[in-house]
């Protein structure tokens, strides 16, 4: 049975750098449609203290999700035309959203649009989307692994892309978390003892299904039909802290490994305070109190939360030596883990070839 290794990576980091000062004159409202009483200076200071986000990246008006997904794909292909790809899987949640509207456009699929933009003519390069919340790219990687282990598929490209700036309610404080971006990886079959070792996924949809949802603007003067990305942030934090460490440990158990074997944990860049709480809780499951600072790279301070794009972007930056103080070598063990709307959690254990 072949193993699945990553043979190429790419990303697209949008050009617009939006610092927190951008929101100093924003009118913020509560979920009860009442004007926030705190000053914007205080709101932003509290937000930055909790999330550690100083800035985020947004796309320019001439680009959409399919465009930036194709940019990341070209970067991962590195000059290859992509005609030998068996599948193109694109993880996203809102498709192409045009400037000035929050309306989702996913027909045709984003993957089909990416294949078109790449100019791939092979009709047997199958292109499709997966909406799986923020864990979408990791989920796409596990699907690629199943394909390759079947012995009938040789090469899959998995892309995570999102333009969250188009579907966030700028009158909602939580909107400052979200960002745009795209990351891609090419997964190929190998007979090496490397690549994807194990993975675990769970979906909690009884009490947690609406922790992240679509809803109308908090601004009482906005009466349109547009739906914006919303979340119950405190409940999301508690859910993630309760279950993500368990899922990561289960994936390591399946691989016959311990957290002490892991070189890096690449966790979805959702909220730095939450991510650090998760890694601390994970180590406590192994009865360890000291967490190596270098085990968990973070990009959220300058890239924000770009949903499905955060992990593949971070991995690409490390692979290409663009993330200071972080590097990977052959034999290193990595954990990729994410949590998001659904509510979904996944964890994938990977050995560097």
Residue pairs with C-beta under 8 A, 6 or more apart in sequence:
1 149
1 151
2 148
2 149
2 151
2 189
2 190
2 191
3 148
3 149
3 189
3 190
3 191
3 192
3 193
3 194
3 195
3 196
4 144
4 145
4 148
4 149
4 187
4 188
4 189
4 190
4 195
4 196
5 187
5 188
5 190
5 192
5 194
5 195
5 196
5 353
6 185
6 186
6 187
6 195
6 315
6 350
7 186
7 187
7 188
8 76
8 77
8 78
8 80
8 185
8 186
9 75
9 76
9 183
9 184
9 185
9 186
9 312
9 315
9 316
9 319
9 320
10 71
10 72
10 73
10 74
10 75
10 76
10 77
10 78
10 183
10 184
10 185
10 316
11 72
11 75
11 181
11 182
11 183
11 184
11 309
11 312
11 313
11 316
11 317
12 68
12 69
12 71
12 72
12 75
12 161
12 181
12 182
12 183
13 57
13 181
13 303
13 313
14 57
14 58
14 59
14 60
14 63
14 68
14 179
14 180
14 181
15 57
15 59
15 60
16 57
16 58
16 59
16 60
17 55
17 57
18 55
18 56
18 57
18 58
18 165
18 179
19 54
19 55
20 44
20 47
20 48
20 53
20 54
20 55
20 176
21 44
23 40
23 43
23 44
23 170
23 176
24 40
24 41
24 44
25 40
26 40
26 170
26 171
27 35
27 171
27 219
28 35
28 36
28 40
28 43
28 171
28 172
28 173
28 218
29 35
29 36
29 171
29 172
29 218
29 219
29 220
30 36
30 218
31 218
33 218
33 219
33 220
36 43
36 173
38 46
43 173
44 176
47 53
47 173
47 176
48 54
50 271
50 273
51 176
51 177
51 271
51 272
51 273
51 300
52 272
52 273
52 298
52 300
52 301
53 176
53 177
53 272
53 300
53 301
53 304
53 305
54 301
54 302
55 301
55 302
55 304
56 176
56 177
56 178
56 179
56 180
56 302
56 303
56 304
56 305
56 306
57 179
57 180
57 181
57 303
57 304
57 306
58 163
58 165
58 179
58 180
59 67
59 68
59 163
59 165
59 180
61 99
63 163
64 96
64 97
64 98
64 163
65 92
65 94
65 95
65 96
65 97
65 110
65 161
65 162
65 163
65 182
66 96
66 110
66 113
66 114
66 117
66 161
67 117
68 161
68 163
68 180
68 181
68 182
69 90
69 92
69 110
69 113
69 114
69 159
69 161
69 182
69 184
70 113
70 114
70 117
70 118
71 182
72 159
72 161
72 182
72 183
72 184
72 309
72 312
73 82
73 88
73 114
73 118
73 157
73 159
73 184
74 118
75 184
75 316
76 157
76 184
76 185
76 186
76 316
77 118
77 157
77 186
81 118
81 119
81 120
82 88
82 118
82 120
82 125
82 157
83 120
83 121
83 122
83 125
84 122
84 154
84 155
85 120
85 122
85 125
85 155
85 156
85 157
85 186
86 124
86 125
86 126
86 147
86 153
86 154
86 155
86 156
87 125
87 126
87 127
87 128
87 144
87 147
87 153
87 156
87 157
88 111
88 114
88 115
88 120
88 125
88 126
88 127
88 128
88 156
88 157
88 159
89 111
89 127
89 128
89 129
89 130
89 140
89 143
89 144
89 156
89 157
89 158
89 159
90 109
90 110
90 111
90 114
90 127
90 128
90 129
90 130
90 140
90 159
90 160
90 161
91 129
91 130
91 131
91 132
91 136
91 137
91 139
91 140
91 158
91 159
91 160
91 161
91 308
92 110
92 129
92 131
92 136
92 160
92 161
92 162
92 307
92 308
93 131
93 133
93 136
93 162
93 307
93 308
93 341
94 104
94 162
94 163
94 164
94 166
94 167
94 229
95 104
95 105
95 106
95 110
95 129
96 105
96 106
96 110
96 113
96 163
97 103
97 104
97 105
97 163
97 166
97 167
98 105
98 166
99 166
101 166
101 226
102 166
102 167
102 226
102 227
102 228
103 226
104 167
106 129
109 127
109 128
109 129
110 129
110 161
111 127
111 128
111 129
111 159
112 127
112 128
114 127
114 159
115 125
115 127
130 136
130 139
130 140
130 143
132 139
132 140
132 340
132 342
132 344
133 212
133 307
133 340
133 341
133 342
133 343
133 344
134 268
134 270
134 305
134 307
134 308
134 310
134 338
134 339
134 340
134 341
134 344
135 201
135 268
135 308
135 338
135 339
135 340
135 342
135 344
135 345
135 346
136 160
136 307
136 308
136 340
137 158
137 159
137 160
137 183
137 308
137 309
137 311
137 312
137 338
138 199
138 311
138 336
138 337
138 338
138 346
138 347
138 348
139 201
139 344
139 346
140 158
140 159
140 160
141 158
141 185
141 187
141 196
141 199
141 336
141 348
142 196
142 199
142 201
142 346
142 348
143 158
144 156
144 158
144 187
145 187
145 196
145 199
147 153
147 156
148 154
148 156
148 187
148 188
148 189
153 189
154 188
154 189
155 186
155 187
155 188
155 189
156 186
156 187
156 188
157 184
157 185
157 186
157 187
158 184
158 185
158 187
158 312
159 182
159 183
159 184
159 312
160 182
160 183
160 184
160 307
160 308
160 309
160 310
160 311
160 312
161 181
161 182
161 183
161 308
161 309
162 180
162 181
162 182
162 306
162 307
162 308
162 309
163 180
164 178
164 179
164 180
164 229
164 305
164 306
164 307
165 178
165 179
165 180
167 227
167 228
167 229
168 174
168 175
168 178
168 228
168 229
169 175
169 217
169 218
169 219
169 228
169 229
169 230
171 217
171 218
171 219
171 222
172 217
172 218
172 228
172 230
174 230
174 231
174 233
175 228
175 229
177 270
177 271
177 304
177 305
178 229
178 304
178 305
178 306
178 307
179 303
179 304
179 305
179 306
180 306
180 309
181 303
181 306
181 309
181 310
181 313
182 306
182 309
182 313
183 309
183 310
183 311
183 312
183 313
183 314
183 315
183 316
184 312
184 316
185 312
185 315
185 316
187 196
190 353
192 353
193 351
194 330
194 331
194 351
194 352
194 353
195 350
195 351
195 353
196 348
196 349
196 350
197 255
197 257
197 333
197 349
197 350
197 351
198 251
198 252
198 254
198 255
198 348
198 349
199 251
199 346
199 347
199 348
199 349
200 247
200 250
200 251
200 254
200 346
200 347
201 247
201 344
201 345
201 346
201 347
202 243
202 247
202 344
202 345
202 346
203 342
203 343
203 344
204 239
204 243
204 342
204 343
204 344
204 345
205 342
205 343
208 235
208 239
208 342
208 343
209 342
209 343
210 232
211 231
211 232
211 235
211 236
211 239
211 341
211 343
212 229
212 230
212 231
212 232
212 236
212 340
212 341
212 342
212 343
213 230
213 231
213 341
214 227
214 228
214 229
214 230
215 227
215 228
215 230
216 222
216 224
216 226
216 227
216 228
217 224
217 226
217 228
236 339
236 343
237 271
237 274
237 277
239 339
239 343
240 270
240 274
240 278
240 339
240 345
241 274
241 277
241 278
241 281
243 339
243 345
244 267
244 278
244 281
244 282
244 337
244 339
244 345
244 347
245 278
245 281
245 282
245 284
245 285
246 285
247 337
247 345
247 346
247 347
248 265
248 282
248 335
248 337
248 347
249 259
249 282
249 285
249 286
250 347
251 335
251 337
251 347
251 348
251 349
252 258
252 259
252 261
252 262
252 335
252 349
254 349
255 349
257 333
257 349
258 286
259 282
259 283
259 285
259 286
259 288
260 286
260 288
261 333
262 295
262 333
262 334
262 335
263 295
263 328
263 332
263 333
263 334
264 295
264 296
264 297
264 318
264 326
264 328
264 332
264 334
264 335
265 279
265 282
265 295
265 296
265 334
265 335
265 337
266 297
266 311
266 314
266 315
266 334
266 335
266 336
266 337
267 275
267 278
267 279
267 296
267 311
267 337
267 338
268 275
268 305
268 310
268 311
268 337
268 338
268 339
268 340
269 275
269 298
269 299
269 300
269 303
269 304
269 305
269 306
269 310
269 311
269 314
270 300
270 305
270 310
270 339
270 340
271 300
271 305
272 298
272 300
272 301
275 296
275 298
275 300
276 296
279 291
279 295
279 296
280 291
283 289
283 290
283 291
294 325
294 326
297 314
297 318
297 323
297 326
299 310
299 313
299 314
299 317
299 323
300 310
303 310
303 313
306 313
307 340
310 338
311 336
311 338
314 323
315 336
317 323
318 326
318 327
318 328
319 328
321 327
328 334
328 352
329 352
330 352
330 353
331 351
331 352
332 351
332 352
333 349
333 350
333 351
333 352
334 349
334 350
334 351
334 352
335 347
335 348
335 349
335 350
336 347
336 348
336 350
337 345
337 346
337 347
337 348
338 344
338 345
338 346
339 345
